[in-house]
Amino acid sequence: MDRTEKFFQYRPGDTLPFGVTKTADGVQFAVFIPEGQECYLNIYKIGQKRPVCRIRLSKEYRRGSVYFVKITDCPGTDQEHTVAEVLSQNYEYMYEVDGKEFIDPYAAVIHGRERWGRRTVAGHTVRGGISLETFNWGEDSPLGLSFSDMILYQLHVRGFTRHSSSKVSARGTFAGLQEKIPYLQELGINAVLLLPCYEFDEIQKPQRVHGVPGKPEENRMPSVHAGGADKKKTEPIRLNYWGYGQSETYYCAPKAAYAADPHGVGVEFKNLVRSLHQAGIEILLDIYFMPGTNVCLMQDCLRNWVLEYHVDGFRVNQEVMPAQILVSDPILSGVKLLTDYWNPQMLAAFGTKGTQGTLAEYNEGFMNCARRYLKSDEGQVEGFADFLRRGSDDMAFINFMTHVNGFTMMDLVSYDVKHNEKNGEENQDGTQYNYSWNCGVEGKSRKKFIRARRMCQIRNAFAMMLLAQGTPMLLAGDEFGNSQEGNNNPYCQDNEITWLDWKSTGAGTETFEYVKKLIAFRKEHPVLHQGRKMYMFDSLSCGMPDISVHGTQAWKADFSYYNRMLAVLLYGDYQKKSDGTADDSIYMIFNMYWEPKSFDLPNLPADKEWYPAVETYGNTFSEVPHPVRRKKRKKRPSLESQKKTIVPPRSIVVFVGR
């Protein structure tokens, strides 16, 4: 027994939750341990090898299968310093069962992983920290944005600002992301989805990867410092940059290596959330639960992020986390939940039918169809038309052209095949189905016509996503042409392949301005984000359906296999603007054929005319549109009447009827 142990005073506790919590008369520790094992709570001074207090968890501390211990006094407490303050600032803890220690799965902070990509320094063990600090949330409250009004933005906390060009003071951290909030506001983003930012072990166990027999060093991952006494000693280490699929994961703790001040990671993350909310931006977390994770832990983890950190929602892997628990939990059912699929029968059985404000479907259905239509594959018009008008009264749909797993937008139009050689797996990893087109040259090109074609395709892709019903999601960096050099699975790349390079080129600036204006255009017109099921008939008795599908001839959709032309009309009377007046009608024309095509324009009521708004071929964006029959625009096919228009090859044209 350590001589300081006698200065700790403790007694049985009696209440949930799990983990470490502050009570009126001390600090309580609660942990689930199966019966019949000898177990201890070991309290350490931070960084020391031996515990200063070792509490044997006997039957008197047990309720059911949970042990409760309440510490009411410890060295350092006085009239100015409470037990909670002293423990938080000076101590860490572990549980011991049959001679083996383990970290509390409910630990709110993890010590020993403060430095990204570094093995634990010799003599210092990874342990659970004690985080009981108070935080002033002020008037922070849920924003409650509807999915139909959201512009979602997926990002990696470290990669978003790690590059020196980000010009933030704390690169690669929660604080660095907080510094970029004005940028998100300028772009028009009002919700962010963060890749795993809970405490995972980014260092994978050394393993031999696919390589040439006898020469494994040629195919190993770059060396990462291994720590310890020999500062020059290195060994090949594979990094899990994304954070998915690690066994040593602590889901309740923000990742210390993502904090500018690792010892204050909880406060730093809360500052980020509060600042995002003040800027009108919601925050959602991508949480990947390992198969076999305790259901109670998963449920408590998500609740903790909502109650303790004010997070607005989650994307979870439904094959591990039961959907029934998500929709029936009194806390979780009130936040946004994204999964691959929602079963309508299950929703009806649990009385959650009609909860479009909280449930969303997140999968690659829209992406795969839109990509194939973008590259002019046959047989895609009908499917894309369905995705374009897809809506439901029970759930929302997340639409994206790119996401973390796959090509970036620039690579989508620059590479026909993946180039993952730098991952050290002989280009065998990553999906084979990219549905991409390099526009004539594989990889980077200086040819002007190739670059112009790629920029038009990028504008087409953003238009497909932002003009569709549902919730659009952008991948961070796509708005200024970020590239990963053709790597469609950079899960292990912590370098300039995955770090966003903020040095905008002329093309990057042009794309950014286009995306910003297109987002503003979407927000201006509620018919583009109605958040409901579209019926395709005249439910208002106004003479026009809410949405109608056309071909080169008005009112005649062409879903034949070899057709690449599509037009869609959204009638404005079905949605009201903020001032209470009816919205404008929107006519979107998609010509994914490689030659110009003539399209009819449907008739409008006598007091309205068609005005040009967007044209992707020449990047024309009319902020104050003019009647198409009254004014010819440079680089735009002239329209002598309101009856027809010529649409350039592989381009999209949008008209506003007012």
Buried (B, 14 or more C-beta within 10 A) or exposed (E): EBEBEEBBEBBBBEEEEBBBBBBEEBBBBBBBBEEEEEBBBBBBBBEBEEBBBBBEBEEEBBEEEBBBBBBBBBBBBEEEEBBBBBBBBBBBBBBBBEEEBEBBBBBBBBBBBBBBBBBBBEEBBBBBBBBBBEBEEEEBEBBEBEBBBBBBBBBBBBBBBBBEBBEBEBBBBBBBBBBBBEEBEEBBBBBBBBBBBBBBBBBBEEEEBEBEEEEBEEBBBBEBBBBEEEEEEEEBBBBBBBBBBBEBBBBBBBBBBBBBBBBBBBBBBBBBBBBBBEBBBBBBBBBBBBEEBEEEBBBBBBBBBBEBBBBBBBBBBBEBBBBBBBBBBEEBBBBBBBBBEBEEEBBEEBEBBEBBBBBBBBBBBBBBBBBBBBBBBEBBBBBBBEBBBBBBEBBBBBBBBBBBBBBBBBBBBBBBEBBBEBBBBEBEBBEEEBBBBBBEBEEEBEEEEBBBBBBBBBBBBBBBBBBBBBBBBBBBBBBBBBBBBBBBBBBBBBBBBBBBBBEBEEBBEBBBBBBBBBBBBBBBBBBBBBBBBBEEEBEEEBEBBBBBBBBBBBEEBBBEEEBBBBBBBBBBBBBEBEEEEBBBBBBBBBBBBEEEBEBBBBBBEEEBBBBBBBBBBBBBBBEEBEEBBEEEBEEBBEBEEBEBBBBBBBBBBBBBBB
